Structure formats: structure tokens, C-alpha cells
Amino acid sequence: MPARILIVDDDDDLREEVLDALRMSGLDADAVSDGRAALQRIERDVRFTVVLTDMVMPGLNGVELAAALRRVCPPEAAVETVVMTGFRLQDIDPGGLFAVLHKPMNFPELLGILQGAHDAAEKRRAAAVSG
């Protein structure tokens, strides 16, 4: 299955900029403005394999969103989480995250990380189905 990415960011301009860039690169992507909306979207559409989320948002932050996704997504619908932040990377516990990226992001690096996250999600999904 091709990568399907959900972008989660409360900054409208950044969210739309990343969404447009991913789509122009040929990726299947969509976006929401907060963690609760992301959870609702993922529960309705199990085709998402990667969540690219901001760290600091109202409601759920990026790490809290990743933990909630691990609780609600069954193994056959595994999702990997990539957090982006403007804060110091050492202030974030990477446990349960595929990667943590510092803003502003290098777009070619972002694409590689998203592909790696998608591949990891697909492996987890395949193991759940075959296991």
C-alpha cells in the first residue's frame, strides 16, 4: 500500500504548506488542526500509515497523540508518528515515536523519514496479519 500521511498542526499556514508540498511530491496526504481531530480521522480511515504532527498544540501534544494512537490503532492498522518541533530536541522523550524533526525541516530529509515511517508501519501491519 502506498504511504498515506496525516499532518496535524494548529498553525494553518504551516499545515497547508506541508500538505501542498507532500501532495506535489506525489504523496497521498491530508491534514487536521489538532490531536483530537487526528484521532477521529484515524479511527475512520485506517489507510493512514504515518502521522506527521506538531509537538506543541492545544489539547493533545505530539507525544500524547502518539500514545493515544498506539492505544486506539489495532496492530493490523499500525501507524507511525513523526513529531516536528521548534523546541530543543533533547526536551522530547522519543519513546513511541518513529522520529523527531526540528523545524524548519529539510524537505528531502522529511520525505526520507516519512518513507521510513511508512515502511515500518507496513511491516507492523504485515506481522499482525500473518502472526
N, C-alpha and C positions, 0 to 999 in steps of 0.2 A: 504494500500500500504506500502511496506517496505521502510525504510529510504534510501534515495539516497542523497549522500553528495558530494558537490563540494568544493574542497580545493583550496584556492587562496593564493599563496605565491611566492614572487620573489626569494626566496632562494631555489635553485634547490635541494640541499641536504635535507633540512628540508621538503620541499614539498613531495619529494619521500619517505622519512622516514615515514611521517604521512600517506601518501597514502597506502604504504605497510602494515603498522600496522592496519589500518582500514580494509583493504581487508582481512588480516589474521584473523581478528576478525569476519569475515563473513559479513561485511557491503559492500554495493554497493557504491563505491566511484570513483571519477575521479578528475583530477587536472588541473589547468591552472596557468600561471605565473603572471597574472596581472588582475586588475579590469575590464578593457575593454574586455578582453578575457572572463572573467566570465559573463559579461552582454550578450555578444553574445551567449555564451553557454546556458545560462538560457533561453534566448529568443527562442532558437532552441529546447530545451528539457525541457518541463515543469514538468518532473518527479522528478527533484531535489526538495527536501524539506528543505535542510539545506545547507547554505554556511558557511564554516569554513575559515575565512580569516585573513591574517596578517593585522596589523594595519598600518604599515608604508611600502608603496610600491610606486614606480614611478607611475605617473598618479593619479588614484583614490586611496585614502587611505581606510581603512576598514569601517570607518563611512560614507564616501562619497559613497562607494559601497552599503552599506546597504540602504542609502537614494535612490539611483538610482534603486535598486531592488524594493523598495516599490512603486516607480513611474511606472515601466515598467511591473511588475507582476500583472495580474488581480487577484482578490480575490480567484477565483477558482484554481489558481496556486500559492498560497501564499508560500513564502519562509521565513524561519527564518535565521537570521545571528548571528553567534558566532565569535567574534573577539579575536585573540590571539596577545599578545604584550609582548615585553621585557621591556617596559617602565612602569612607575608608573601607576597603575590602576586609581588613583584619577585624572590623567590628561585626562581621556577619559570620554566624556559625554555618558552614556549608553542608552540614549533615542533612541528608534527604534532598539535596539539590544536585542537579546534574552539573551546573556551573554558575559562577557569579561573575558578572561582567561590570566593568567600571564605565560609566558614561563620561564623555561621549564615546561611543563604541566605534571600533574599526569594522566597517561593514563586511569585508571579506572574512575577517575572523568570526564575526557574528554568524555568517552563513555556514561556516565550517562547524561551529559549535551547535547550531540548530540541526544540522545534518547528523552530527554525532548523537545528539539527544534523541532524534527520531529513530536512529538505528538501535539505540539502547531500549527505547520503548517497544520497538518491534520485536526485539529479542525476548523481552519480558513477556510480551503478549504470546509469542510463539511457544515459549516454555510453559505458559499457563494452559494453553490449548493442548499441547502434546503430553503434558505431565499428568 
